Amino acid sequence: MRKIQFYRTTSGYCPVEDFLDSLSGKEAQKVAWVLQLIEELDIIPTKYFKKLIDTNAIWEVKIKFGSNIFRILGFLASNNMIVLNHAFQKETQKTPKSAIKLAEKRKQDFINRERKYE
């Protein structure tokens, strides 16, 4: 079983929680359902979770609710820990490079802070 953790900045801000708070109740339920699948299934269908190519090992959680498409980006911190660090409503076919760069920056911040406490 995997564990999902949300990234927090040094000041305690959590961008994924902030995004989830902006969703309707039904949208948030769908996101929670997909996250639960990712935590519990041994093999996750790529329909819900896949590694993005040409990135620094960034993974994408994919959620579709009606005509809305949501993405949550993150990385594997260990074999069973996924850290989600950026979320947005997708409006184009490709995941925006700016979103990927932000996820990569937050990944590096997380890794740097983890090393400091080892």
N, C-alpha and C positions, 0 to 999 in steps of 0.2 A: 504494500500500500504506500502511496506517495503522500507527501505533505505539501500543501501550498502555503506559502508565506507571502505577505505583501511587503514590498520595499518601503522603508521610511527614510526620510532625509535626516540629517543630524539634528534638525529642529523638531523632528517628530511628524512632519507632514507626510501623509500617505496618498500619493496621486491616484492609486487604484481605488481606494475607499472613496475619495472625493468624486471620482467618475461614477462609481456605483450609486452614490447618494443622489446623483443627478438623474438617474433612470426612474422610469415608472415602476410601480410594484411588480407588474407582470414581467417587465424586461429584466428587473433584478432577479426575479425567480428563475428565469431562463438561464441567466448567467450563473447563478448558484448551482443549478442542475448540471450545467456543463462542467463547472469546476469540480463538482462531486464525481462525475464520470471520470475525470482526469485523475482524481485521487484514488478511485477504487478499481478501475479496470486495469487488468494486466497489460492488455494491448489496446491502446487508444486509437480509434479511427482517425485518419488524417483529416476527416471532415471537421474534427474538433480541435486538433492539436498537431502542429507540425513545425519542423525546424525550417527557418528561413534561410535560403541560399544567399551566398555572398554577404554574410553578416558575421559578427564575432560570436557565433553560437547562440543566436537569439531565437527563441521559440515563440510561436504565435498561438494563442487560444482563439478559436473562431466561434462566434455566436451569431446566429441569424434569428431574428424575431420579426415576423411579418416582413415588411420591406426594409427593416433596419438591419444593418450589419455592424457588429461590434467586434473589436479586436483588443486583446490584452497581451502585451508583450512581456517577455521575461527570459529567464535562463535557468539551467539546471545547476544548482549549487552543490548537489551531491547526487548519488544514485536515486535517492528517494525524496529529495527536497527541490521544489520548484519555487523560485522567487519571481513574482510578477511585479513589474515596475512601471508600466505605462499602459494606459487604456484610452481608447478613442472610438468614435463612430466612424466607420469606413465610408468614404464617399467616392472613391475612385477604385478602379480595378486592381491596381498595385498598392501595396502597403507603402505609404509615403516614406521617403528616405529620411526626412527629418524625424519621424517617429522612431525609426530604427536607430538613428544616431543617438537620440535621447535615451533609448533603452540600453544601448551600449555604454553610454556615459554613466548611467545609473548602476549598471552591472559593475563597472570598474570601481565606482565609489563604494559599492557594497563589499567587493572583494578587498579593497584597500582597508576599509574599516574592520573587516573580519580579521585580517592579518595583524592589525594593531593589537587585537585582544588575544592573540594566540600565545 
